[in-house]
Amino acid sequence: MFESGIEKTIIITAIIIWFAHGWYLNERLKNVHEKLDRVLDTFDGLRDYLYDIDPQFNDERQLLEDLRESLDNGSVSFSGMNHMELIEKKKHAGKRTLDIPFIR
């Protein structure tokens, strides 16, 4: 099949170049993924900031604060149950909650 040394050299060189090209593209793809992860982390920080100042989540914040207070005091409270019911109502109504990602 490979009668001359030149044919063997060409084939081996082509295989080496093919693997090197695949390695190079893989490294470049890793860089792209790192940059996209940084962008998505930035958007997640933006989501946290915007959700922290948005008044439509005040009811959730209040129930979570009531739950924290009851846990700190050791008292019995239905704030957790009320919070879960509020989340379910908002999800069924198609509204955003504090836990929903910025991009759906």
C-alpha positions in Angstrom: 0.0 0.0 0.0 2.7 2.5 1.0 5.5 1.7 -1.5 7.7 4.8 -1.1 9.0 6.6 1.9 7.5 9.9 0.6 4.0 8.5 0.8 4.6 7.3 4.4 6.0 10.7 5.3 3.0 12.6 3.8 0.4 10.3 5.5 2.1 10.6 8.9 2.5 14.3 8.5 -1.2 14.7 7.6 -2.2 12.6 10.7 0.0 14.7 13.0 -1.3 18.0 11.5 -4.9 16.7 11.9 -4.3 15.9 15.6 -2.5 19.2 16.2 -5.4 21.1 14.6 -7.9 19.2 16.8 -5.8 20.0 19.9 -5.6 23.7 18.9 -9.3 24.0 18.4 -10.0 22.3 21.7 -7.8 24.8 23.5 -9.5 27.7 21.8 -12.9 26.3 22.7 -11.8 26.2 26.3 -11.0 29.9 26.2 -14.4 30.6 24.7 -16.1 28.6 27.4 -14.2 30.5 30.1 -15.3 33.9 28.6 -18.9 32.8 28.4 -18.8 31.6 32.0 -17.6 35.0 33.0 -20.3 36.7 31.1 -23.0 34.5 32.6 -21.6 35.1 36.1 -21.9 38.8 35.4 -25.5 38.4 34.3 -26.2 36.4 37.5 -24.7 39.2 39.6 -26.9 41.7 37.6 -29.9 39.5 38.3 -29.2 39.5 42.1 -28.8 43.3 42.1 -31.9 44.0 40.1 -34.0 41.5 42.1 -32.7 43.0 45.3 -34.0 46.5 44.4 -37.2 45.4 42.6 -40.3 46.1 44.8 -42.3 43.2 43.2 -40.4 40.8 45.4 -41.0 42.6 48.7 -43.6 40.1 49.7 -41.1 37.2 49.3 -38.5 39.1 51.1 -40.8 39.9 54.0 -41.8 36.2 54.4 -38.2 35.1 54.2 -37.2 37.7 56.9 -40.1 36.5 59.1 -38.8 32.9 58.6 -35.3 33.9 59.6 -36.6 35.7 62.7 -38.6 32.8 63.8 -35.7 30.4 63.3 -33.4 32.7 65.2 -35.9 33.1 68.1 -36.8 29.4 68.2 -40.5 30.3 67.8 -43.1 28.5 65.7 -44.1 30.3 62.5 -45.9 29.5 59.3 -43.7 31.8 57.3 -42.0 29.0 55.4 -45.4 27.5 54.4 -46.7 30.9 53.4 -43.5 31.5 51.4 -43.9 28.2 49.5 -47.6 29.0 48.8 -46.6 32.4 47.5 -44.0 31.0 45.2 -46.4 28.4 43.8 -49.0 31.2 43.2 -46.5 33.3 41.4 -45.3 30.4 39.3 -48.8 29.5 38.2 -49.5 33.1 37.4 -46.3 33.3 35.3 -44.7 35.9 37.5 -41.0 35.9 38.4 -39.7 34.9 41.8 -36.4 35.6 43.5 -35.1 32.1 42.6 -36.0 32.2 38.9 -32.9 32.7 36.6 -32.6 36.0 34.7 -33.0 34.3 31.4 -35.7 31.7 31.1 
